[in-house]
């Protein structure tokens, strides 16, 4: 019974985690640096969940390998904000 609950919980958790990680990734823009102070800890928490790191890695890889330079530049901004918030606890730009 416990195994069946864990598998159904994981089946429900993965789509929610995917949409939540995608939403948080979209919020990490330089224009919204004040939002990053809240979004980065939530994103790091999502990465600790099962399949969270895989979902995030796929999202980052797609953005950094995109043909459009604006998407690649935006991905670099997101990476910079994640670094600033996780290192200093805030964004000082």
Phi, psi and omega per residue, in radians:
X1 nan -0.728 -3.132
X2 -1.134 -0.697 3.131
X3 -1.096 -0.713 3.132
X4 -1.139 -0.672 3.112
X5 -1.137 -0.749 -3.130
X6 -1.112 -0.696 -3.132
X7 -1.229 -0.673 3.109
X8 -1.237 -0.612 3.085
X9 -1.118 -0.721 3.122
X10 -1.174 -0.659 3.128
X11 -1.140 -0.590 3.098
X12 -1.387 -0.608 -3.052
X13 -1.237 -0.654 -3.056
X14 -1.107 -0.862 3.112
X15 -1.115 -0.656 3.097
X16 -1.138 -0.736 3.125
X17 -1.126 -0.712 3.124
X18 -1.063 -0.841 -3.113
X19 -1.213 -0.605 3.135
X20 -1.198 -0.761 3.126
X21 -1.133 -0.734 3.107
X22 -1.081 -0.721 3.126
X23 -1.137 -0.757 3.121
X24 -1.134 -0.678 3.118
X25 -1.093 -0.676 3.120
X26 -1.211 -0.479 3.129
X27 -1.314 -0.327 -3.090
X28 -1.457 1.319 3.079
X29 -2.092 2.709 -3.132
X30 -1.081 -0.538 3.113
X31 -1.140 -0.497 -3.092
X32 -1.897 0.694 -3.042
X33 -1.088 -0.489 3.084
X34 -1.180 -0.519 3.106
X35 -1.296 -0.489 -3.114
X36 -1.095 -0.523 3.139
X37 -1.107 -0.417 3.082
X38 -1.720 -0.641 -3.051
X39 -1.236 -0.627 -3.094
X40 -1.134 -0.829 3.075
X41 -1.053 -0.637 3.076
X42 -1.147 -0.701 3.124
X43 -1.125 -0.743 3.116
X44 -1.113 -0.663 3.070
X45 -1.097 -0.724 3.127
X46 -1.112 -0.590 -3.138
X47 -1.166 -0.440 3.131
X48 -1.375 -0.224 -3.137
X49 -1.366 2.766 3.096
X50 -1.025 2.328 -3.127
X51 1.162 0.014 3.135
X52 -1.122 -0.742 3.135
X53 -1.145 -0.666 3.125
X54 -1.140 -0.739 3.122
X55 -1.098 -0.804 -3.121
X56 -1.138 -0.765 -3.125
X57 -1.069 -0.739 3.123
X58 -1.099 -0.726 3.127
X59 -1.109 -0.816 3.138
X60 -1.130 -0.766 -3.132
X61 -1.084 -0.732 3.116
X62 -1.112 -0.710 -3.128
X63 -1.229 -0.714 -3.129
X64 -1.267 -0.397 3.131
X65 -1.777 0.178 3.142
X66 -1.198 2.598 3.138
X67 -1.276 -0.491 -3.119
X68 -1.364 2.177 -3.091
X69 -1.153 -0.479 -3.135
X70 -1.175 -0.657 3.114
X71 -1.194 -0.729 3.106
X72 -1.116 -0.740 3.123
X73 -1.108 -0.730 3.110
X74 -1.103 -0.672 3.094
X75 -1.123 -0.650 3.071
X76 -1.143 -0.683 3.074
X77 -1.088 -0.754 3.134
X78 -1.079 -0.755 3.138
X79 -1.097 -0.710 3.122
X80 -1.112 -0.751 3.129
X81 -1.147 -0.670 3.090
X82 -1.075 -0.759 3.136
X83 -1.102 -0.830 -3.111
X84 -1.078 -0.801 -3.091
X85 -1.219 -0.710 -3.098
X86 -1.291 -0.526 3.137
X87 -1.408 -0.798 -2.990
X88 -1.849 -0.198 -3.095
X89 1.417 0.139 3.140
X90 -3.055 2.973 -3.117
X91 -1.868 2.170 3.101
X92 -2.073 1.509 -3.113
X93 -2.006 nan nan
